[in-house]
Amino acid sequence: MRLAAEGGFAGAVLDAGCGTGENALHVASLGWSVLGVDVAETALAIARAKADDRGIEVEFATADAFQLERLGRRFETVLDCGLFHTFDGDERPGYVASLASVTEHDGTLYVLCFSDDGPDTGPHPISQQELRAAFNPSNGWSVAAIEPDRVQTRDHHDGAPAWFATIKRI
Ligand SMILES: C[S@@+](CC[C@H](N)C(=O)[O-])C[C@H]1O[C@@H](n2cnc3c(N)ncnc32)[C@H](O)[C@@H]1O
């Protein structure tokens, strides 16, 4: 995930669907307090081993992105790198509500997802309109920016087309 937004980070950071933790580890290495969550225990074990090897203080926990309220915590900054685009349209409202339950008002969500702006799009391309429909004032969000980006995949030499969205919790 391109973290040009790092300078704008504030408070505690949640990395939703952290996988093996590269983004969480990077952000934690910059001094932020970071919790990475995932449903995949094997990925979390790798993430914890990396943290130990690198001497980085960071927390990893098992959690379902659809039930983040169960964490009982709130975050000023939330990262989603490659998770939103894995969910079908009918799953998005539940995920977006779950994100809202743990994001402080005026906090910021950063989403990096496959875009439909080809050529050579990723497997679950998302349009800007879909992002704006999923995150809107009626469900507590305001899209601040959607910028073209790239996301690394095994199948794309130079990454696949992506959107990097900055979304405010209102
Ligand atoms: C494409 S990977 C991205 C991993 C990481 N964010 C990165 O950028 O390398 C998507 C991750 O989301 C996790 N995931 C999928 N569904 C989830 C859910 N319902 N709750 C939490 N994590 C989930 C997967 O286990 C996987 O680690």
The ligand as a Tripos MOL2 file, in Angstrom:
@<TRIPOS>MOLECULE
LIG
   27    29     1     0     0
SMALL
NO_CHARGES

@<TRIPOS>ATOM
      1 C1         -5.4450   -9.6720   -0.5380 C.3       1 LIG1
      2 S1         -5.0770  -10.0520    1.1450 S.3       1 LIG1
      3 C2         -4.3590   -8.5180    1.6360 C.3       1 LIG1
      4 C3         -3.4260   -8.6660    2.8110 C.3       1 LIG1
      5 C4         -2.7170   -7.3930    3.2400 C.3       1 LIG1
      6 N1         -3.6500   -6.3280    3.5710 N.3       1 LIG1
      7 C5         -1.7500   -6.9110    2.1930 C.2       1 LIG1
      8 O1         -1.9020   -5.8240    1.6660 O.co2     1 LIG1
      9 O2         -0.7860   -7.6570    1.8940 O.co2     1 LIG1
     10 C6         -6.6990   -9.9920    1.9290 C.3       1 LIG1
     11 C7         -6.6510  -10.4190    3.3640 C.3       1 LIG1
     12 O3         -7.9500  -10.2530    3.9370 O.3       1 LIG1
     13 C8         -8.2020  -11.3380    4.7880 C.3       1 LIG1
     14 N2         -9.6580  -11.4790    4.9630 N.ar      1 LIG1
     15 C9        -10.5620  -11.9430    4.0780 C.ar      1 LIG1
     16 N3        -11.8030  -11.9220    4.6040 N.ar      1 LIG1
     17 C10       -11.6700  -11.4240    5.8520 C.ar      1 LIG1
     18 C11       -12.5800  -11.1540    6.8960 C.ar      1 LIG1
     19 N4        -13.9050  -11.3970    6.7710 N.pl3     1 LIG1
     20 N5        -12.1130  -10.6420    8.0570 N.ar      1 LIG1
     21 C12       -10.7900  -10.3790    8.2080 C.ar      1 LIG1
     22 N6         -9.8720  -10.6220    7.2530 N.ar      1 LIG1
     23 C13       -10.3090  -11.1340    6.0930 C.ar      1 LIG1
     24 C14        -7.5340  -12.5240    4.1360 C.3       1 LIG1
     25 O4         -7.2840  -13.5600    5.0610 O.3       1 LIG1
     26 C15        -6.2620  -11.8850    3.5850 C.3       1 LIG1
     27 O5         -5.2060  -11.9520    4.5090 O.3       1 LIG1
@<TRIPOS>BOND
     1     1     2 1
     2     2     3 1
     3     2    10 1
     4     3     4 1
     5     4     5 1
     6     5     6 1
     7     5     7 1
     8     7     8 2
     9     7     9 1
    10    10    11 1
    11    11    12 1
    12    11    26 1
    13    12    13 1
    14    13    14 1
    15    13    24 1
    16    14    15 ar
    17    14    23 ar
    18    15    16 ar
    19    16    17 ar
    20    17    18 ar
    21    17    23 ar
    22    18    19 1
    23    18    20 ar
    24    20    21 ar
    25    21    22 ar
    26    22    23 ar
    27    24    25 1
    28    24    26 1
    29    26    27 1
@<TRIPOS>SUBSTRUCTURE
     1 LIG1         1 GROUP 0 **** ****
